[in-house]
Amino acid sequence: MLTDSPAFSGFSVDDLDRARTFYEQTLGLRVGDVEMGNMFQLNLGGGTDVFVYAKDDHVPATFTVLNFPVADV
């Protein structure tokens, strides 16, 4: 069922501009814009993208998340 689903991951940050600067300039990662607005994506090796989004009440996560887009639940 999920074999061909393009899974993706993401995490929140408290300051989107500061995070983008860190990932792009400090770590040298490719960063792309996302049409949905208040987020960007990290373009990692192997064609993997990780979404980074701003969250007002951001607290660093103590877990990992893997998302599977599906047509119906």
mmCIF file of the N, C-alpha and C atoms, coordinates in Angstrom:
data_MODEL
# 
_entry.id   MODEL 
# 
loop_
_atom_site.group_PDB 
_atom_site.id 
_atom_site.type_symbol 
_atom_site.label_atom_id 
_atom_site.label_alt_id 
_atom_site.label_comp_id 
_atom_site.label_asym_id 
_atom_site.label_entity_id 
_atom_site.label_seq_id 
_atom_site.pdbx_PDB_ins_code 
_atom_site.Cartn_x 
_atom_site.Cartn_y 
_atom_site.Cartn_z 
_atom_site.occupancy 
_atom_site.B_iso_or_equiv 
_atom_site.pdbx_formal_charge 
_atom_site.auth_seq_id 
_atom_site.auth_comp_id 
_atom_site.auth_asym_id 
_atom_site.auth_atom_id 
_atom_site.pdbx_PDB_model_num 
ATOM 1   N N  . MET A 1 1  ? 0.810  -1.207 0.000  1.00 0.00 ? 1  MET A N  1 
ATOM 2   C CA . MET A 1 1  ? 0.000  0.000  0.000  1.00 0.00 ? 1  MET A CA 1 
ATOM 3   C C  . MET A 1 1  ? 0.852  1.269  0.000  1.00 0.00 ? 1  MET A C  1 
ATOM 4   N N  . LEU A 1 2  ? 1.908  1.308  0.790  1.00 0.00 ? 2  LEU A N  1 
ATOM 5   C CA . LEU A 1 2  ? 2.744  2.512  0.854  1.00 0.00 ? 2  LEU A CA 1 
ATOM 6   C C  . LEU A 1 2  ? 4.044  2.375  0.065  1.00 0.00 ? 2  LEU A C  1 
ATOM 7   N N  . THR A 1 3  ? 4.186  1.292  -0.665 1.00 0.00 ? 3  THR A N  1 
ATOM 8   C CA . THR A 1 3  ? 5.418  1.030  -1.393 1.00 0.00 ? 3  THR A CA 1 
ATOM 9   C C  . THR A 1 3  ? 5.828  2.174  -2.308 1.00 0.00 ? 3  THR A C  1 
ATOM 10  N N  . ASP A 1 4  ? 4.866  2.770  -2.995 1.00 0.00 ? 4  ASP A N  1 
ATOM 11  C CA . ASP A 1 4  ? 5.176  3.838  -3.946 1.00 0.00 ? 4  ASP A CA 1 
ATOM 12  C C  . ASP A 1 4  ? 4.836  5.228  -3.434 1.00 0.00 ? 4  ASP A C  1 
ATOM 13  N N  . SER A 1 5  ? 4.501  5.343  -2.165 1.00 0.00 ? 5  SER A N  1 
ATOM 14  C CA . SER A 1 5  ? 4.171  6.650  -1.591 1.00 0.00 ? 5  SER A CA 1 
ATOM 15  C C  . SER A 1 5  ? 5.456  7.450  -1.387 1.00 0.00 ? 5  SER A C  1 
ATOM 16  N N  . PRO A 1 6  ? 5.506  8.688  -1.861 1.00 0.00 ? 6  PRO A N  1 
ATOM 17  C CA . PRO A 1 6  ? 6.715  9.511  -1.693 1.00 0.00 ? 6  PRO A CA 1 
ATOM 18  C C  . PRO A 1 6  ? 6.787  10.077 -0.270 1.00 0.00 ? 6  PRO A C  1 
ATOM 19  N N  . ALA A 1 7  ? 7.240  9.273  0.664  1.00 0.00 ? 7  ALA A N  1 
ATOM 20  C CA . ALA A 1 7  ? 7.309  9.664  2.072  1.00 0.00 ? 7  ALA A CA 1 
ATOM 21  C C  . ALA A 1 7  ? 8.189  10.900 2.247  1.00 0.00 ? 7  ALA A C  1 
ATOM 22  N N  . PHE A 1 8  ? 7.863  11.694 3.251  1.00 0.00 ? 8  PHE A N  1 
ATOM 23  C CA . PHE A 1 8  ? 8.668  12.873 3.552  1.00 0.00 ? 8  PHE A CA 1 
ATOM 24  C C  . PHE A 1 8  ? 8.664  13.129 5.050  1.00 0.00 ? 8  PHE A C  1 
ATOM 25  N N  . SER A 1 9  ? 9.600  13.921 5.481  1.00 0.00 ? 9  SER A N  1 
ATOM 26  C CA . SER A 1 9  ? 9.713  14.266 6.886  1.00 0.00 ? 9  SER A CA 1 
ATOM 27  C C  . SER A 1 9  ? 9.747  15.781 7.025  1.00 0.00 ? 9  SER A C  1 
ATOM 28  N N  . GLY A 1 10 ? 9.567  16.255 8.232  1.00 0.00 ? 10 GLY A N  1 
ATOM 29  C CA . GLY A 1 10 ? 9.614  17.692 8.486  1.00 0.00 ? 10 GLY A CA 1 
ATOM 30  C C  . GLY A 1 10 ? 9.737  17.972 9.967  1.00 0.00 ? 10 GLY A C  1 
ATOM 31  N N  . PHE A 1 11 ? 10.112 19.191 10.274 1.00 0.00 ? 11 PHE A N  1 
ATOM 32  C CA . PHE A 1 11 ? 10.203 19.589 11.679 1.00 0.00 ? 11 PHE A CA 1 
ATOM 33  C C  . PHE A 1 11 ? 9.976  21.084 11.796 1.00 0.00 ? 11 PHE A C  1 
ATOM 34  N N  . SER A 1 12 ? 9.602  21.512 12.991 1.00 0.00 ? 12 SER A N  1 
ATOM 35  C CA . SER A 1 12 ? 9.321  22.924 13.234 1.00 0.00 ? 12 SER A CA 1 
ATOM 36  C C  . SER A 1 12 ? 10.533 23.635 13.819 1.00 0.00 ? 12 SER A C  1 
ATOM 37  N N  . VAL A 1 13 ? 10.548 24.946 13.633 1.00 0.00 ? 13 VAL A N  1 
ATOM 38  C CA . VAL A 1 13 ? 11.572 25.821 14.213 1.00 0.00 ? 13 VAL A CA 1 
ATOM 39  C C  . VAL A 1 13 ? 10.870 27.067 14.748 1.00 0.00 ? 13 VAL A C  1 
ATOM 40  N N  . ASP A 1 14 ? 11.536 27.782 15.623 1.00 0.00 ? 14 ASP A N  1 
ATOM 41  C CA . ASP A 1 14 ? 10.935 29.001 16.171 1.00 0.00 ? 14 ASP A CA 1 
ATOM 42  C C  . ASP A 1 14 ? 11.266 30.245 15.358 1.00 0.00 ? 14 ASP A C  1 
ATOM 43  N N  . ASP A 1 15 ? 12.304 30.181 14.521 1.00 0.00 ? 15 ASP A N  1 
ATOM 44  C CA . ASP A 1 15 ? 12.706 31.332 13.711 1.00 0.00 ? 15 ASP A CA 1 
ATOM 45  C C  . ASP A 1 15 ? 13.109 30.828 12.330 1.00 0.00 ? 15 ASP A C  1 
ATOM 46  N N  . LEU A 1 16 ? 12.208 30.966 11.378 1.00 0.00 ? 16 LEU A N  1 
ATOM 47  C CA . LEU A 1 16 ? 12.412 30.418 10.044 1.00 0.00 ? 16 LEU A CA 1 
ATOM 48  C C  . LEU A 1 16 ? 13.609 31.046 9.329  1.00 0.00 ? 16 LEU A C  1 
ATOM 49  N N  . ASP A 1 17 ? 13.771 32.358 9.435  1.00 0.00 ? 17 ASP A N  1 
ATOM 50  C CA . ASP A 1 17 ? 14.895 33.032 8.768  1.00 0.00 ? 17 ASP A CA 1 
ATOM 51  C C  . ASP A 1 17 ? 16.227 32.581 9.342  1.00 0.00 ? 17 ASP A C  1 
ATOM 52  N N  . ARG A 1 18 ? 16.305 32.481 10.661 1.00 0.00 ? 18 ARG A N  1 
ATOM 53  C CA . ARG A 1 18 ? 17.546 32.045 11.306 1.00 0.00 ? 18 ARG A CA 1 
ATOM 54  C C  . ARG A 1 18 ? 17.863 30.591 10.942 1.00 0.00 ? 18 ARG A C  1 
ATOM 55  N N  . ALA A 1 19 ? 16.839 29.745 10.906 1.00 0.00 ? 19 ALA A N  1 
ATOM 56  C CA . ALA A 1 19 ? 17.043 28.341 10.539 1.00 0.00 ? 19 ALA A CA 1 
ATOM 57  C C  . ALA A 1 19 ? 17.518 28.231 9.094  1.00 0.00 ? 19 ALA A C  1 
ATOM 58  N N  . ARG A 1 20 ? 16.894 28.994 8.206  1.00 0.00 ? 20 ARG A N  1 
ATOM 59  C CA . ARG A 1 20 ? 17.289 28.946 6.793  1.00 0.00 ? 20 ARG A CA 1 
ATOM 60  C C  . ARG A 1 20 ? 18.747 29.364 6.633  1.00 0.00 ? 20 ARG A C  1 
ATOM 61  N N  . THR A 1 21 ? 19.142 30.437 7.303  1.00 0.00 ? 21 THR A N  1 
ATOM 62  C CA . THR A 1 21 ? 20.531 30.900 7.249  1.00 0.00 ? 21 THR A CA 1 
ATOM 63  C C  . THR A 1 21 ? 21.475 29.813 7.747  1.00 0.00 ? 21 THR A C  1 
ATOM 64  N N  . PHE A 1 22 ? 21.130 29.162 8.848  1.00 0.00 ? 22 PHE A N  1 
ATOM 65  C CA . PHE A 1 22 ? 21.975 28.105 9.416  1.00 0.00 ? 22 PHE A CA 1 
ATOM 66  C C  . PHE A 1 22 ? 22.147 26.946 8.434  1.00 0.00 ? 22 PHE A C  1 
ATOM 67  N N  . TYR A 1 23 ? 21.051 26.424 7.918  1.00 0.00 ? 23 TYR A N  1 
ATOM 68  C CA . TYR A 1 23 ? 21.133 25.260 7.033  1.00 0.00 ? 23 TYR A CA 1 
ATOM 69  C C  . TYR A 1 23 ? 21.791 25.593 5.696  1.00 0.00 ? 23 TYR A C  1 
ATOM 70  N N  . GLU A 1 24 ? 21.516 26.792 5.192  1.00 0.00 ? 24 GLU A N  1 
ATOM 71  C CA . GLU A 1 24 ? 22.036 27.176 3.883  1.00 0.00 ? 24 GLU A CA 1 
ATOM 72  C C  . GLU A 1 24 ? 23.476 27.670 3.958  1.00 0.00 ? 24 GLU A C  1 
ATOM 73  N N  . GLN A 1 25 ? 23.763 28.585 4.860  1.00 0.00 ? 25 GLN A N  1 
ATOM 74  C CA . GLN A 1 25 ? 25.085 29.218 4.889  1.00 0.00 ? 25 GLN A CA 1 
ATOM 75  C C  . GLN A 1 25 ? 26.077 28.496 5.794  1.00 0.00 ? 25 GLN A C  1 
ATOM 76  N N  . THR A 1 26 ? 25.641 28.042 6.960  1.00 0.00 ? 26 THR A N  1 
ATOM 77  C CA . THR A 1 26 ? 26.564 27.381 7.884  1.00 0.00 ? 26 THR A CA 1 
ATOM 78  C C  . THR A 1 26 ? 26.842 25.945 7.460  1.00 0.00 ? 26 THR A C  1 
ATOM 79  N N  . LEU A 1 27 ? 25.767 25.187 7.159  1.00 0.00 ? 27 LEU A N  1 
ATOM 80  C CA . LEU A 1 27 ? 25.942 23.780 6.781  1.00 0.00 ? 27 LEU A CA 1 
ATOM 81  C C  . LEU A 1 27 ? 26.124 23.576 5.281  1.00 0.00 ? 27 LEU A C  1 
ATOM 82  N N  . GLY A 1 28 ? 25.797 24.577 4.474  1.00 0.00 ? 28 GLY A N  1 
ATOM 83  C CA . GLY A 1 28 ? 25.975 24.489 3.032  1.00 0.00 ? 28 GLY A CA 1 
ATOM 84  C C  . GLY A 1 28 ? 24.967 23.601 2.312  1.00 0.00 ? 28 GLY A C  1 
ATOM 85  N N  . LEU A 1 29 ? 23.789 23.395 2.923  1.00 0.00 ? 29 LEU A N  1 
ATOM 86  C CA . LEU A 1 29 ? 22.755 22.577 2.289  1.00 0.00 ? 29 LEU A CA 1 
ATOM 87  C C  . LEU A 1 29 ? 21.987 23.386 1.262  1.00 0.00 ? 29 LEU A C  1 
ATOM 88  N N  . ARG A 1 30 ? 21.425 22.690 0.279  1.00 0.00 ? 30 ARG A N  1 
ATOM 89  C CA . ARG A 1 30 ? 20.542 23.341 -0.691 1.00 0.00 ? 30 ARG A CA 1 
ATOM 90  C C  . ARG A 1 30 ? 19.184 23.545 -0.030 1.00 0.00 ? 30 ARG A C  1 
ATOM 91  N N  . VAL A 1 31 ? 18.671 24.741 -0.156 1.00 0.00 ? 31 VAL A N  1 
ATOM 92  C CA . VAL A 1 31 ? 17.395 25.101 0.460  1.00 0.00 ? 31 VAL A CA 1 
ATOM 93  C C  . VAL A 1 31 ? 16.454 25.578 -0.638 1.00 0.00 ? 31 VAL A C  1 
ATOM 94  N N  . GLY A 1 32 ? 15.222 25.088 -0.612 1.00 0.00 ? 32 GLY A N  1 
ATOM 95  C CA . GLY A 1 32 ? 14.244 25.476 -1.620 1.00 0.00 ? 32 GLY A CA 1 
ATOM 96  C C  . GLY A 1 32 ? 13.005 26.080 -1.001 1.00 0.00 ? 32 GLY A C  1 
ATOM 97  N N  . ASP A 1 33 ? 12.336 26.921 -1.767 1.00 0.00 ? 33 ASP A N  1 
ATOM 98  C CA . ASP A 1 33 ? 11.091 27.525 -1.312 1.00 0.00 ? 33 ASP A CA 1 
ATOM 99  C C  . ASP A 1 33 ? 9.935  26.560 -1.529 1.00 0.00 ? 33 ASP A C  1 
ATOM 100 N N  . VAL A 1 34 ? 8.909  26.717 -0.716 1.00 0.00 ? 34 VAL A N  1 
ATOM 101 C CA . VAL A 1 34 ? 7.705  25.903 -0.809 1.00 0.00 ? 34 VAL A CA 1 
ATOM 102 C C  . VAL A 1 34 ? 6.529  26.848 -1.003 1.00 0.00 ? 34 VAL A C  1 
ATOM 103 N N  . GLU A 1 35 ? 5.653  26.532 -1.941 1.00 0.00 ? 35 GLU A N  1 
ATOM 104 C CA . GLU A 1 35 ? 4.533  27.416 -2.257 1.00 0.00 ? 35 GLU A CA 1 
ATOM 105 C C  . GLU A 1 35 ? 3.557  27.618 -1.099 1.00 0.00 ? 35 GLU A C  1 
ATOM 106 N N  . MET A 1 36 ? 3.540  26.722 -0.139 1.00 0.00 ? 36 MET A N  1 
ATOM 107 C CA . MET A 1 36 ? 2.579  26.800 0.953  1.00 0.00 ? 36 MET A CA 1 
ATOM 108 C C  . MET A 1 36 ? 2.849  27.958 1.909  1.00 0.00 ? 36 MET A C  1 
ATOM 109 N N  . GLY A 1 37 ? 3.956  28.638 1.776  1.00 0.00 ? 37 GLY A N  1 
ATOM 110 C CA . GLY A 1 37 ? 4.175  29.825 2.577  1.00 0.00 ? 37 GLY A CA 1 
ATOM 111 C C  . GLY A 1 37 ? 5.210  29.684 3.664  1.00 0.00 ? 37 GLY A C  1 
ATOM 112 N N  . ASN A 1 38 ? 4.800  29.615 4.882  1.00 0.00 ? 38 ASN A N  1 
ATOM 113 C CA . ASN A 1 38 ? 5.651  29.754 6.051  1.00 0.00 ? 38 ASN A CA 1 
ATOM 114 C C  . ASN A 1 38 ? 6.526  28.518 6.283  1.00 0.00 ? 38 ASN A C  1 
ATOM 115 N N  . MET A 1 39 ? 7.287  28.126 5.237  1.00 0.00 ? 39 MET A N  1 
ATOM 116 C CA . MET A 1 39 ? 8.173  26.977 5.344  1.00 0.00 ? 39 MET A CA 1 
ATOM 117 C C  . MET A 1 39 ? 9.187  26.990 4.205  1.00 0.00 ? 39 MET A C  1 
ATOM 118 N N  . PHE A 1 40 ? 10.192 26.147 4.331  1.00 0.00 ? 40 PHE A N  1 
ATOM 119 C CA . PHE A 1 40 ? 11.126 25.900 3.246  1.00 0.00 ? 40 PHE A CA 1 
ATOM 120 C C  . PHE A 1 40 ? 11.491 24.433 3.285  1.00 0.00 ? 40 PHE A C  1 
ATOM 121 N N  . GLN A 1 41 ? 12.205 23.976 2.266  1.00 0.00 ? 41 GLN A N  1 
ATOM 122 C CA . GLN A 1 41 ? 12.618 22.579 2.275  1.00 0.00 ? 41 GLN A CA 1 
ATOM 123 C C  . GLN A 1 41 ? 14.122 22.476 2.156  1.00 0.00 ? 41 GLN A C  1 
ATOM 124 N N  . LEU A 1 42 ? 14.674 21.509 2.871  1.00 0.00 ? 42 LEU A N  1 
ATOM 125 C CA . LEU A 1 42 ? 16.083 21.160 2.742  1.00 0.00 ? 42 LEU A CA 1 
ATOM 126 C C  . LEU A 1 42 ? 16.166 20.114 1.650  1.00 0.00 ? 42 LEU A C  1 
ATOM 127 N N  . ASN A 1 43 ? 16.990 20.349 0.643  1.00 0.00 ? 43 ASN A N  1 
ATOM 128 C CA . ASN A 1 43 ? 17.170 19.400 -0.454 1.00 0.00 ? 43 ASN A CA 1 
ATOM 129 C C  . ASN A 1 43 ? 18.423 18.586 -0.154 1.00 0.00 ? 43 ASN A C  1 
ATOM 130 N N  . LEU A 1 44 ? 18.218 17.387 0.360  1.00 0.00 ? 44 LEU A N  1 
ATOM 131 C CA . LEU A 1 44 ? 19.324 16.536 0.788  1.00 0.00 ? 44 LEU A CA 1 
ATOM 132 C C  . LEU A 1 44 ? 19.757 15.599 -0.328 1.00 0.00 ? 44 LEU A C  1 
ATOM 133 N N  . GLY A 1 45 ? 20.886 14.956 -0.150 1.00 0.00 ? 45 GLY A N  1 
ATOM 134 C CA . GLY A 1 45 ? 21.388 14.003 -1.128 1.00 0.00 ? 45 GLY A CA 1 
ATOM 135 C C  . GLY A 1 45 ? 20.401 12.867 -1.367 1.00 0.00 ? 45 GLY A C  1 
ATOM 136 N N  . GLY A 1 46 ? 20.475 12.266 -2.533 1.00 0.00 ? 46 GLY A N  1 
ATOM 137 C CA . GLY A 1 46 ? 19.605 11.157 -2.860 1.00 0.00 ? 46 GLY A CA 1 
ATOM 138 C C  . GLY A 1 46 ? 18.190 11.565 -3.208 1.00 0.00 ? 46 GLY A C  1 
ATOM 139 N N  . GLY A 1 47 ? 17.961 12.864 -3.402 1.00 0.00 ? 47 GLY A N  1 
ATOM 140 C CA . GLY A 1 47 ? 16.630 13.331 -3.764 1.00 0.00 ? 47 GLY A CA 1 
ATOM 141 C C  . GLY A 1 47 ? 15.670 13.470 -2.599 1.00 0.00 ? 47 GLY A C  1 
ATOM 142 N N  . THR A 1 48 ? 16.170 13.426 -1.396 1.00 0.00 ? 48 THR A N  1 
ATOM 143 C CA . THR A 1 48 ? 15.329 13.535 -0.207 1.00 0.00 ? 48 THR A CA 1 
ATOM 144 C C  . THR A 1 48 ? 15.119 14.995 0.157  1.00 0.00 ? 48 THR A C  1 
ATOM 145 N N  . ASP A 1 49 ? 13.882 15.358 0.444  1.00 0.00 ? 49 ASP A N  1 
ATOM 146 C CA . ASP A 1 49 ? 13.550 16.702 0.915  1.00 0.00 ? 49 ASP A CA 1 
ATOM 147 C C  . ASP A 1 49 ? 12.980 16.604 2.321  1.00 0.00 ? 49 ASP A C  1 
ATOM 148 N N  . VAL A 1 50 ? 13.352 17.551 3.155  1.00 0.00 ? 50 VAL A N  1 
ATOM 149 C CA . VAL A 1 50 ? 12.816 17.648 4.515  1.00 0.00 ? 50 VAL A CA 1 
ATOM 150 C C  . VAL A 1 50 ? 12.214 19.033 4.649  1.00 0.00 ? 50 VAL A C  1 
ATOM 151 N N  . PHE A 1 51 ? 10.966 19.094 5.087  1.00 0.00 ? 51 PHE A N  1 
ATOM 152 C CA . PHE A 1 51 ? 10.278 20.368 5.228  1.00 0.00 ? 51 PHE A CA 1 
ATOM 153 C C  . PHE A 1 51 ? 10.562 20.982 6.586  1.00 0.00 ? 51 PHE A C  1 
ATOM 154 N N  . VAL A 1 52 ? 10.846 22.269 6.597  1.00 0.00 ? 52 VAL A N  1 
ATOM 155 C CA . VAL A 1 52 ? 11.101 23.028 7.822  1.00 0.00 ? 52 VAL A CA 1 
ATOM 156 C C  . VAL A 1 52 ? 10.042 24.121 7.874  1.00 0.00 ? 52 VAL A C  1 
ATOM 157 N N  . TYR A 1 53 ? 9.296  24.166 8.968  1.00 0.00 ? 53 TYR A N  1 
ATOM 158 C CA . TYR A 1 53 ? 8.202  25.120 9.069  1.00 0.00 ? 53 TYR A CA 1 
ATOM 159 C C  . TYR A 1 53 ? 8.238  25.857 10.398 1.00 0.00 ? 53 TYR A C  1 
ATOM 160 N N  . ALA A 1 54 ? 7.732  27.089 10.383 1.00 0.00 ? 54 ALA A N  1 
ATOM 161 C CA . ALA A 1 54 ? 7.696  27.904 11.591 1.00 0.00 ? 54 ALA A CA 1 
ATOM 162 C C  . ALA A 1 54 ? 6.496  27.507 12.439 1.00 0.00 ? 54 ALA A C  1 
ATOM 163 N N  . LYS A 1 55 ? 6.694  27.530 13.744 1.00 0.00 ? 55 LYS A N  1 
ATOM 164 C CA . LYS A 1 55 ? 5.618  27.214 14.681 1.00 0.00 ? 55 LYS A CA 1 
ATOM 165 C C  . LYS A 1 55 ? 5.765  28.149 15.868 1.00 0.00 ? 55 LYS A C  1 
ATOM 166 N N  . ASP A 1 56 ? 4.715  28.918 16.132 1.00 0.00 ? 56 ASP A N  1 
ATOM 167 C CA . ASP A 1 56 ? 4.780  29.926 17.206 1.00 0.00 ? 56 ASP A CA 1 
ATOM 168 C C  . ASP A 1 56 ? 5.130  29.327 18.560 1.00 0.00 ? 56 ASP A C  1 
ATOM 169 N N  . ASP A 1 57 ? 4.532  28.207 18.911 1.00 0.00 ? 57 ASP A N  1 
ATOM 170 C CA . ASP A 1 57 ? 4.788  27.591 20.219 1.00 0.00 ? 57 ASP A CA 1 
ATOM 171 C C  . ASP A 1 57 ? 5.788  26.438 20.098 1.00 0.00 ? 57 ASP A C  1 
ATOM 172 N N  . HIS A 1 58 ? 6.779  26.626 19.234 1.00 0.00 ? 58 HIS A N  1 
ATOM 173 C CA . HIS A 1 58 ? 7.779  25.592 18.944 1.00 0.00 ? 58 HIS A CA 1 
ATOM 174 C C  . HIS A 1 58 ? 8.473  25.104 20.210 1.00 0.00 ? 58 HIS A C  1 
ATOM 175 N N  . VAL A 1 59 ? 8.562  23.793 20.302 1.00 0.00 ? 59 VAL A N  1 
ATOM 176 C CA . VAL A 1 59 ? 9.352  23.117 21.329 1.00 0.00 ? 59 VAL A CA 1 
ATOM 177 C C  . VAL A 1 59 ? 10.129 22.041 20.572 1.00 0.00 ? 59 VAL A C  1 
ATOM 178 N N  . PRO A 1 60 ? 11.443 21.939 20.794 1.00 0.00 ? 60 PRO A N  1 
ATOM 179 C CA . PRO A 1 60 ? 12.196 20.917 20.072 1.00 0.00 ? 60 PRO A CA 1 
ATOM 180 C C  . PRO A 1 60 ? 11.563 19.532 20.261 1.00 0.00 ? 60 PRO A C  1 
ATOM 181 N N  . ALA A 1 61 ? 11.426 18.809 19.175 1.00 0.00 ? 61 ALA A N  1 
ATOM 182 C CA . ALA A 1 61 ? 10.777 17.496 19.210 1.00 0.00 ? 61 ALA A CA 1 
ATOM 183 C C  . ALA A 1 61 ? 11.647 16.475 19.930 1.00 0.00 ? 61 ALA A C  1 
ATOM 184 N N  . THR A 1 62 ? 10.992 15.546 20.579 1.00 0.00 ? 62 THR A N  1 
ATOM 185 C CA . THR A 1 62 ? 11.673 14.422 21.226 1.00 0.00 ? 62 THR A CA 1 
ATOM 186 C C  . THR A 1 62 ? 11.343 13.131 20.480 1.00 0.00 ? 62 THR A C  1 
ATOM 187 N N  . PHE A 1 63 ? 10.938 13.272 19.216 1.00 0.00 ? 63 PHE A N  1 
ATOM 188 C CA . PHE A 1 63 ? 10.523 12.137 18.414 1.00 0.00 ? 63 PHE A CA 1 
ATOM 189 C C  . PHE A 1 63 ? 10.808 12.443 16.946 1.00 0.00 ? 63 PHE A C  1 
ATOM 190 N N  . THR A 1 64 ? 10.654 11.460 16.090 1.00 0.00 ? 64 THR A N  1 
ATOM 191 C CA . THR A 1 64 ? 10.800 11.659 14.654 1.00 0.00 ? 64 THR A CA 1 
ATOM 192 C C  . THR A 1 64 ? 9.455  11.415 13.978 1.00 0.00 ? 64 THR A C  1 
ATOM 193 N N  . VAL A 1 65 ? 9.274  12.007 12.801 1.00 0.00 ? 65 VAL A N  1 
ATOM 194 C CA . VAL A 1 65 ? 8.018  11.880 12.067 1.00 0.00 ? 65 VAL A CA 1 
ATOM 195 C C  . VAL A 1 65 ? 8.333  11.517 10.623 1.00 0.00 ? 65 VAL A C  1 
ATOM 196 N N  . LEU A 1 66 ? 7.589  10.569 10.097 1.00 0.00 ? 66 LEU A N  1 
ATOM 197 C CA . LEU A 1 66 ? 7.673  10.200 8.697  1.00 0.00 ? 66 LEU A CA 1 
ATOM 198 C C  . LEU A 1 66 ? 6.256  10.261 8.145  1.00 0.00 ? 66 LEU A C  1 
ATOM 199 N N  . ASN A 1 67 ? 6.041  11.077 7.125  1.00 0.00 ? 67 ASN A N  1 
ATOM 200 C CA . ASN A 1 67 ? 4.716  11.288 6.548  1.00 0.00 ? 67 ASN A CA 1 
ATOM 201 C C  . ASN A 1 67 ? 4.572  10.507 5.250  1.00 0.00 ? 67 ASN A C  1 
ATOM 202 N N  . PHE A 1 68 ? 3.399  9.893  5.055  1.00 0.00 ? 68 PHE A N  1 
ATOM 203 C CA . PHE A 1 68 ? 3.080  9.168  3.840  1.00 0.00 ? 68 PHE A CA 1 
ATOM 204 C C  . PHE A 1 68 ? 1.841  9.803  3.213  1.00 0.00 ? 68 PHE A C  1 
ATOM 205 N N  . PRO A 1 69 ? 1.968  10.515 2.073  1.00 0.00 ? 69 PRO A N  1 
ATOM 206 C CA . PRO A 1 69 ? 0.792  11.003 1.394  1.00 0.00 ? 69 PRO A CA 1 
ATOM 207 C C  . PRO A 1 69 ? 0.010  9.823  0.798  1.00 0.00 ? 69 PRO A C  1 
ATOM 208 N N  . VAL A 1 70 ? -1.293 9.810  1.036  1.00 0.00 ? 70 VAL A N  1 
ATOM 209 C CA . VAL A 1 70 ? -2.150 8.745  0.504  1.00 0.00 ? 70 VAL A CA 1 
ATOM 210 C C  . VAL A 1 70 ? -3.412 9.361  -0.095 1.00 0.00 ? 70 VAL A C  1 
ATOM 211 N N  . ALA A 1 71 ? -4.037 8.665  -1.008 1.00 0.00 ? 71 ALA A N  1 
ATOM 212 C CA . ALA A 1 71 ? -5.246 9.164  -1.655 1.00 0.00 ? 71 ALA A CA 1 
ATOM 213 C C  . ALA A 1 71 ? -6.446 9.143  -0.707 1.00 0.00 ? 71 ALA A C  1 
ATOM 214 N N  . ASP A 1 72 ? -6.486 8.169  0.196  1.00 0.00 ? 72 ASP A N  1 
ATOM 215 C CA . ASP A 1 72 ? -7.634 8.020  1.084  1.00 0.00 ? 72 ASP A CA 1 
ATOM 216 C C  . ASP A 1 72 ? -7.185 7.279  2.340  1.00 0.00 ? 72 ASP A C  1 
ATOM 217 N N  . VAL A 1 73 ? -7.786 7.628  3.447  1.00 0.00 ? 73 VAL A N  1 
ATOM 218 C CA . VAL A 1 73 ? -7.452 6.961  4.714  1.00 0.00 ? 73 VAL A CA 1 
ATOM 219 C C  . VAL A 1 73 ? -8.550 5.991  5.068  1.00 0.00 ? 73 VAL A C  1 
# 
